[in-house]
């Protein structure tokens, strides 16, 4: 009789342990998912803060000191332009001659000066410091000090017409590799 009771008790002990382990695993998975969501939220917040900081730096650099007036984009340049870029030369691994890129460039003026936002799929990807000197636009971007991939972008737009702006973009990447793109900006077609 004792033997039979013992045989009934041992399997129920194993089942109970297995259920307990399964429950612990489920609880750990839930906790891990919560932590992953919190991490993703923090990463999103961090990226927005980096973009905000970069835009503040770009704006601050455009403020003129003393009696000089703040510059504005001419009315024919202000606004959003479609960009078409074509890689013309490169010694960087991530850029190949013939690569094409399409973005939107937004030329903005506010109380701090002029700057250009670069947008991809309506999302801000970088803020370029801007100078407008004698019918030539100079734009510049430097990745922040904590970025893994150090990048410097210089853009010179020196062929400015009523509905088309053309120039060159030079990207300097890791190990001082460089890639040059021809840039053509056009106004979006009004529907």
N, C-alpha and C positions, 0 to 999 in steps of 0.2 A: 504494500500500500504506500509506504513511504517512497519507494522507488518510483511509483507511478506519479505521485505528487511532484517529486523532483523533476521528472521528465516533462510534466506540464509547466512547471515554473521556469525552467531554463529557456525554452523558446520565447516565452512572453518577456523575459528579461532582455533577450537579444532584440526583439521587436521594439521594445521600449527604448533601448539605446539607439537603435537606428533612427527612430522617429525624432529623438532628441537631437542627434547629429544633423539630421535633415533640417530641422527647425533652426538650429544654429547657423547652418549654411545659408538658409534663406534670409535670416536676419543680417548676416554679414553682407550678403549681396545687396540688400536694401540699403544698408549703411554706406556701402561703396558707391551705389548709384547716387545717393544724396551728396556724398563728397565730390563725385565727378561733376554733378550739376553746379555745386558751389564753386568748384574750380573753374568751370566754363564761364560762369557769371563773372568771376574775378578777372579772368583773361579778357573778356569783352570790355569790362570796365577799364582795365589797364590799357587796352588798345585805344579806347576813346580818349583816355587821359593823355596818352602819348600824342595823338592827333591834335588834341586841344592845345597841348604845350607847344607843339611845332607850329600851329597856326598863330599862337601868341608871339612866339619868337619871330615868325615871318612878319607879323604886323608891327612889332616893336622896331624891327630893323628898317621899316619904311617911314618911321616918324622923322620929320625934319626938325632940326634944332634951330633956335634963334628966330630971325625974322623971315626965314624962307617959308613959302606957302606949301601946304601939302599938295602933292600931285594927284591927279585923277586920270583914269583912263579916258581917252576921248570917247564920245558917245558912240562912234562907229565901231569901237572895239569892245566896249562894255557888254557883258552878257555871256551866253553859253555858245561855244563853237564846237563843231565836230572835228576831231583830230584823226588824221590818217598818217601813220608813221611807217617808214620802210627802212630796214637795216641796210646800210650801204657798205659798211666795213666793220669788222669785229675781230678781236683776238681773245674774246671772253667765251667760256664754255656755254653759258646760258643764252647767248645771242648768236644767231646764225645769219649770214648775209641772205637777204630776201625775206626775213621775218617781217610780218606786218602786225601792227597794233592799232586798235581803234579805241579812243577814249573821248570823253567830253572835257573841255577845258572851260572853266568859268572865270572870266576876268572881272574882279570885284574891286570896288572902291568903298572905303568907309572912312570914319573919322581918323583912323590911324594911317591911312595911305592906300597903296595898291598892292594886290597880290593875285595869284591865280590858283584856283582849286582844280585838281585833276580828279575826275570822277570816272568810275568804271561801274556799269550797271547801276547808276544813280547812287553809288556809294563813294564817299570821299576816300581816296587812296593816298593823296599827298597834297601838301600846300607848298607852292613855289614862291619864294621871295621874288619881287618884281621891280624892275626899273624900266622906265620909258624915257629914252634919251634920243632926241632928234630922229624921230621916225624909226627907231630901233627898239625892240623889246628884248630885255635880258631877264631870264628867269633862272633861279638857282634853287637847288635842294641838296641838303646834306642829311644823311640818316643820323638819328640820334646816337648818343654815346653808348647806349646800352643795347643797340641792335647787334644781332649776330653778324649779319651781312652789311658791311660798310658800303654805302653807295653815295656817289656824288653825281648830281645831274646838272648840266648847264645847257640852257636853251638860248639860242640867238635867233630871233625872228626879225629878219631885215628886209623882207619883201612884203610890204604891207599895202594891200589894195582894198577896194571897197568891200568885196565879199570873200576875199581869199587872203590868207596870211601864210607865208612860207618861210622856212628857215631850217636850222639844224639843231638836233639834240645830241649831246655827247654824254654818255654814261660811263663813269669810272667806277669799276667794281673792285672786289677783293683782288689782292696781288697786283693792283694798278692796271688791270686789263681795261681796255676801252672799246666801246661800241658807238658808232655814229649812225644816227637815223636822220633821214630827210623828214621834215615835218610839213604837213599841209593842213591848215585849219580852214574850214568852210562853215558858213552860217547854215543852221538847219533849214530845210525847205519848209515854208509855211504852207499849211494845208487849208 
